[in-house]
Amino acid sequence: MSAHGEQDARRTVEAVWRIESARIVGALARYTNDFALAEDVAQEALAEALQGWPKDGVPPNPAGWLYTVGRRRAVDAFRRRSGLDERYAVLAQGLEEQSTDVLWDPDAIDDDVLALLFIACHPVLSAEARVSLTLRVVGGLTSEEIARAFLVPVPTVQARITRAKKTLAAARVPFEVPPADERKARLANVLNVLYLIFTEGSTATSGRDLLRTDLADEARRLVRVLAQLLPDEPEVFGLLALMELTAARFPARVGPDGAVILLEDQDRRRWDRAAVARGKGALSQAASIGRGLGAYGLQAAIASCHAAAPSVEGTDWGSIVVLYEALGRIAPSPVVELNRAVAVSMADGPQNALAIVDDLAVDGRLAGSHLLPSVRGELLFRLGRTVEAGREFELAAGLCKNERERDLLLKKANRIS
């Protein structure tokens, strides 16, 4: 095969893996009843494809090829273990006898992917492990890609994934969709992990870039998959709506040099109207299920108010205040209260908002975060208290780990010094 053909074959391997990895790992886990082994042998199949397809050509059924090789590796693993425990010899024989067509059962694939999401986001795992494992086994990202997205060393990601698989095995977590009585709580874990992934992509906590769109796009893709698998869950659609409406503003949030562009300065013509339409459709779906909007749905409703407004001045800030009040009742947090303060400042003026922010400062739960002093600085500036505002912006800049946000805060501080 020519060098160009080998490059095309490698790209095909990567594309097939990104799309089909969850189905492959899920099906292997279902039939080996060993999640860690399934993930390991799937990775071995991927490595074999990366080595073989550029030389031998892409097989007619790429996903089926990967699955078959992974299944063969699983049989080999059980045979190696049979010297220690004869039960593995029986399992190996059973796997050999199973038809590939039966194993790759389209009717079972959806449950496999859903079970994979639930196990990757299992509550026995740390938050960092859930994120890494979800991106690896459901998203199909490599350890290198995950490390690059979160600006951590590759060995750190690999260690998290290894520990996560060992923890799941030690806790004897079954590979299954949770029973109905556990599903609501477990689904909340899954949604939280996908939300964390998207949030890191939409406003990076550290590094030079404000946006990591590849990470945000992967989170959106996974939520779309979840929405297909759970069409009767309003919060799944609420989260999808929130992601679409937030991502719609990405094209206008940074300038050509990567600098942050604030909401009031954004060219709304650059907002992705197709994403806005998808977001509004998902929000309507969440509302139509009939159980009321949850925390993600309410945040999506706030984002929808922004999407519908012609400008900051033309935004329905009164409705946004009400939505934040509702959100604060069902999902109270200091960040929600801080965002409510911003909305109050736009609806009723900075003085009323400053009282809310000052209460949060006394509360102390946002100590160490740049968010509170950055908002407080803005309110003080609008009130004409420029010296205090400058100090708040400098404090916020010192706490901020994202270089683009820090540059903006220092610019504000220098503007009024």
Buried (B, 14 or more C-beta within 10 A) or exposed (E): EEEEEEEBBBEBBBEBBBEBBBBBBBBBBBBBEBBBBBBBBBBBBBEBBBEBBBEEEBBEEBBBBBBBBBBBBBBEBBBEBBEEEEEBBEBBEEBEEEEEEEBBBEEBBBBBBBBBBBBBBBEEBEEBBBBBBBBBBBBBBBBEBBBBBBBBEBEBBBBBBEBBBEBBEEEEBEBBBBEEEEBEEBBBBBBBBBBBBBBBBBBBEBBEBBBBBEBBBBBBBBBBBBBEBBEEBBBBBBBBBBBBBBBBBBBBBBEEEEEBBEBEEBEBEBBBEEBBBBBBBBBEBBBEBEEEBBBBBBBBBBBBBBBEBEEBEEBBBBBBBBBBBBBBEEEEEBEBBBBBBBBBBBBEEBEEBBEBBBEBEEEEEBEEBBBBBBBBBBBBBBBEBBEBBBBBBBBBBEBBEBBBBBBBBBEBBEEEE
